[in-house]
Amino acid sequence: MYAGHAAIALGAKAKRPQVSLALLVPVAFAPDWIEWFFNASGHRNQDISHSLVSIGLGATLVALLYGAARSDWSGAGAVWLTYALHWPADFVTGLKPTWPGGPIVGLYYYSKPGYDLSIEIVVIAACWMAYERSLPAESRRRAIRWLVPWGLIGLQLAFLFATVPGLRP
């Protein structure tokens, strides 16, 4: 899951409008950014970024920080869920660790780019529709609103072309 993580942040924003999208998007991608940091430092280990243990700890940490800083515990729940949904989203598209030393599991739809893109589009569409319904009526009438879902689909296509051998134009 790539663009779908940003879509999940939109879905969380729809349910908790007081939580900034500028916070929810990085929270949705946090495990990937942690993984990239460790890869760049020469310490490749998905257990640190993507195991159920690390997801639970990371989600709890960011939710507690948000809740304490904002005194907004319902918003903290949305922050927690946005982070925690990273693992099930990645389970569908990739292979992820369960716990340190535990099995690697997942449906690995990255190996089937057409299916992967279809799943991402469904997640993007569902989360976008929830987010759009949460906007004021005048915002929903603007044509520019379609840049977000189409931009996320374009982002996912770029991700697939960049990462799946044989798809490069």
N, C-alpha and C positions, 0 to 999 in steps of 0.2 A: 504494500500500500504506500503510495506516495502522495498524490494530490488528495486522496481521500482523507488524509490526516488533517489537512487544512479545512476540508469540508466538515469534518467532525467538530472542529473549532467553531465553524459557522452554526452548526446545530446547537452547540452549547450556548453560544451567544443568543440564539433565539429563545432559549429557555431561561437564561439569566442575563438580561440586557445590561445590567449594571456592571458586568465583568467585561473589561476591555478586550476587544478582539486582538489588539496589539499584544496582549498577554496570552490569550488562548491559543493563538497560532504557534508561538514558540513552545508552549507547553505541549501541544499536540505533536510536535516534532522532536521534543527533548531527547527521547531515547536514541533517535538517529544521530542527533548532534553529539551526544555522549559517545556513541560508537565511532563517529568520524574523528572525534578528538583522540580517542585511544588508538585508533588505526594510524593516525598521523604521527602519534608519539611512539609508534612501534610496538604497542601493547594490544594487539588484536585479541579481543575477548568479548564475545557477545553476552556472556553471563553478566558482565558489569553493566551493560546497557539494556538488554532485552529480556533477561530472565524474568519470570513472574516475581521473584524476590526483589530484583532491582526496580521493576515497574511499580510494585507496591510501595517500596521505600521512597522512590522518586515522587510518585503521586501524593503520598502522605506528606512529604517534606514541602512540596510547592503549595499544597492545599493549606497546611498549617501556617506557612509564611504569609500566604494571601489572607487567610482568615484573621490572623493576628494584626497584619498591617491595615486591613480595611474594616475590621470588626464586622465582617460579612461572611457568616458561616454557611449560608445557602449558596453564596457565590463560591466559597471554598469547596463545597461539594461539586460544583460544576467544574472547577479547576481540577479537582481530584479525578473526576470521571473522564475529563478530556485527556488527561495523561494516561489513565488506566486503559482507556479504549485503544491505545496504541497497540497493545499486545494482541487482542482479538482481531484487529484489523490486519496486522502483519501475519497472524496465523493463517488467514484466508489466502493471502497472496504469496507468502514466503515460508521459510522454515525458521523457527525460533526456539531458543532454549526454554525449558520449563523452570529449572533451578540449577544452580552450579553443580555440575557433574550429572545432571539428569538428562532425560531424553530430549532430542531435538524433534519438534513436531510442527506440522503445518500442512496445508493443502497444496502449497507451492504452485499457485496459478501463474506465477511469473514464468513458469515453463510453458504456459499456454497463453501467449500475449492477447489473443482475442478475448478469452474468458476474463483475463485480468482487467483489460480495458472495460469490458462490459460491467464487471463488478464495481470498478472505480466510478464509472458513469452513474450507476444506480446510487452509490453512496453520495456522490456529488449532487445529484438531482434531489434526493430525499432531504439532505441537509440544507441545500439551497432553498428548497420550497419552504421548509420550516423557518429558515432565517428570513426569507422574503416576507412571509406572513407576519413576522414580528415588526416589520418596518412600517412607518407611517404611510398612509394611502398615497400621498403625493410622491413619495420615493418609489413606490411600486409602479407608478405610471411612467417613469423615466426609462428610455431605451437603454441608457448606459448600465442599468442594473444587470443586463445580460453579459456584461464583460466578465463578471466574476465566475459564473459556472463555465462559460466557454473558455475563459483563461485557465481555469483549473483542468479542464479536459485537454487543452493544448499543452499544459505543463505535464500532464500524465503521458501524453503522446511523445513529448520530447524525452521524458524519462525512459520510456520504453525503447525509443530509437537509440538512446545513448547506452542502454544497458543490455539489450537483448541482441546477441549476435545474429546476423542475417536480416535484421529489420532496418538496418541503416540504408537510407536512400542512396 
